[in-house]
Amino acid sequence: MTTVAWIIFIAAAALEVGGDAIIRKGLHGSVLGFIVSGFLMLGCYGMVVNLVKWDFSRLLGVYVAIFAVISVCTGRFLFKEVVPVSTWLGLAIIVVGGTVIQVGAGVAK
């Protein structure tokens, strides 16, 4: 995976996680401006993630692994949530799956 793809995926995941977090905050605090801002961020995520010119299944298969890491780490370190061991184990399985999708695409050619 190229450096550009990594940067795009990380930016897309930050927009997706951030957009969802802002919508959540807006819903819990009844703040329409947060909800609208979150929608805009989620729309931007869709544009950014599709800048990588891969097959759709490979694109989202690999992206999901990066998104999962950023999501769990955001919950743990930004929101100070206690993340159970089962979540960390599940995250490891997702990352292995993303790696298989990424590496397998090169092997199958």
Beta strands, then each sheet from edge to edge (+ up, - down):
end
